[in-house]
Structures are given as C-alpha cells and as structure tokens.
C-alpha cells in the first residue's frame, strides 16, 4: 500500500526546490542592486569631477582674457579647441554612464519580471498539486 505521506513529501520537496530557485534569483537580483549602487557612486564622482572642470574652465577664462591682452591669438585658438574637445569628452563619458545605468535598470526590471513570473507559476503549480492531493486524500 502506498505511503499516505508521500504526496506531502513530494509537495515539500517541490517547495524546497522553489525556495532554492528563489534564493538563487534573489542573489542575482542583489548583485544587480550592488552594481547599480556602484554605478550611482561613479555618477556622483563624475559630478564632482564635472564641478572641478567647470571651475577650471572659469579659470581658463581669466587666462584667456590675459592672453588676449598680451596678444597671442593662436594660443587662444588652441585653448578654445581644447575646451571644446574636453566638453565633448565629458559629454560622451556622461552619455556612456547614462547608457550603462539605463541598461542596468532595464536588467533589474527584467529580472524582477522573471522572478515574479516564476514565483506565480510555481505557486500555481503547487496549489494545483496540493488541491489534487487533498481531493484524492478526501476521496
């Protein structure tokens, strides 16, 4: 004769498997959260650098006025080109950081959707299996 506890043991095993999968998904999600925090820290650092660059650009303006008074237009032209290049580089770097942050947020959202879907699916499976086993036990 079959063991009456077997269905419950099977359900318990399925629940343990689900907990294991959810734990793995949680670790993965937490790693994304850690990466996002690191990215936010990097963005904050970049903001500080940008403030320093703005201060440096302001200082360059003073130097520029002095050089104009001295009369060295070629040096001023080179300085302006460097300023433009620096601004473009900063903008490109900011764009790359924004792209990384957007990609990370997208991955976090996708992971959350997958986890929710998996949990709902497994809960439905477990509920269905439990209902069937209860009905079979009652019969």
C-alpha positions in Angstrom: 0.0 0.0 0.0 1.3 3.5 -0.8 2.6 5.8 1.9 -0.1 8.4 2.7 2.6 11.0 3.5 4.2 10.6 0.0 2.1 13.4 -1.6 3.0 15.8 1.2 6.7 14.8 1.0 6.6 15.5 -2.8 5.0 18.9 -2.2 7.5 19.6 0.5 10.3 18.7 -2.0 8.8 20.9 -4.6 8.5 23.8 -2.1 12.2 23.3 -1.2 13.2 23.3 -4.8 11.2 26.6 -5.3 12.9 28.1 -2.3 16.3 27.2 -3.7 15.4 28.7 -7.1 14.1 31.9 -5.4 17.2 32.2 -3.3 19.4 32.0 -6.5 17.2 34.6 -8.2 17.4 36.8 -5.1 21.3 36.6 -5.1 21.3 37.6 -8.8 18.9 40.5 -8.1 21.1 41.6 -5.2 24.2 41.6 -7.4 22.3 43.9 -9.8 21.4 46.1 -6.9 25.1 46.2 -5.9 26.1 47.1 -9.4 23.6 49.8 -9.5 24.8 51.3 -6.2 28.4 51.2 -7.6 27.2 52.9 -10.7 25.4 55.6 -8.7 28.6 56.2 -6.7 30.5 56.5 -10.0 27.9 59.0 -11.3 28.3 61.0 -8.0 32.1 61.0 -8.5 31.7 62.2 -12.1 29.5 65.0 -10.9 32.3 66.2 -8.6 34.8 66.0 -11.4 32.5 68.0 -13.6 32.3 70.7 -11.0 36.0 70.8 -10.8 36.2 71.0 -14.6 33.7 73.9 -14.6 35.9 75.7 -12.0 38.9 75.0 -14.2 37.1 76.4 -17.3 36.3 79.5 -15.3 40.0 79.9 -14.5 40.8 79.4 -18.2 38.5 82.3 -19.0 40.7 84.5 -16.8 43.8 83.2 -18.5 42.1 83.8 -21.9 41.5 87.4 -21.1 45.1 87.9 -20.0 46.4 86.2 -23.2 44.2 88.4 -25.4 45.7 91.4 -23.7 49.1 90.0 -24.4 48.0 89.4 -28.0 48.5 85.6 -28.6 45.6 84.6 -30.8 47.0 81.3 -31.8 47.3 80.1 -28.2 43.8 81.3 -27.6 42.5 79.3 -30.6 44.3 76.2 -29.4 42.9 76.7 -25.9 39.3 77.0 -27.3 39.8 73.8 -29.3 41.0 72.0 -26.2 38.0 73.3 -24.2 35.6 72.1 -27.0 37.3 68.7 -27.0 37.2 68.5 -23.3 33.5 69.4 -23.2 32.8 66.8 -25.9 34.7 64.1 -24.0 32.8 64.9 -20.8 29.5 64.7 -22.7 30.5 61.4 -24.3 31.5 60.0 -20.9 28.3 61.1 -19.3 26.3 59.5 -22.2 28.1 56.2 -21.7 27.4 56.3 -17.9 23.8 57.1 -18.6 23.6 54.2 -21.1 25.2 51.8 -18.5 22.7 53.0 -15.9 19.8 52.6 -18.2 20.9 49.1 -19.2 21.3 48.1 -15.6 17.9 49.4 -14.6 16.4 47.5 -17.6 18.1 44.3 -16.5 16.9 44.8 -12.9 13.3 45.3 -14.2 13.6 42.2 -16.4 14.9 40.1 -13.6 12.1 41.3 -11.4 9.6 40.3 -14.0 11.2 36.9 -14.4 11.2 36.3 -10.7 7.6 37.3 -10.3 6.5 35.1 -13.2 8.4 32.1 -11.9 7.1 32.6 -8.4 3.5 32.9 -9.7 3.9 29.8 -11.9 5.4 27.7 -9.2 2.8 28.8 -6.6 0.0 27.9 -9.1 1.6 24.5 -9.7 1.9 23.9 -6.0 -1.6 25.0 -5.4 -2.9 22.8 -8.2 -0.9 19.8 -7.0 -2.0 20.3 -3.4 -5.6 20.6 -4.4 -5.4 17.4 -6.4 -3.7 15.6 -3.5 -6.2 16.9 -1.0 -9.1 15.8 -3.2 -7.5 12.4 -3.6 -7.0 12.1 0.1 -10.6 13.1 0.8 -12.0 10.6 -1.7 
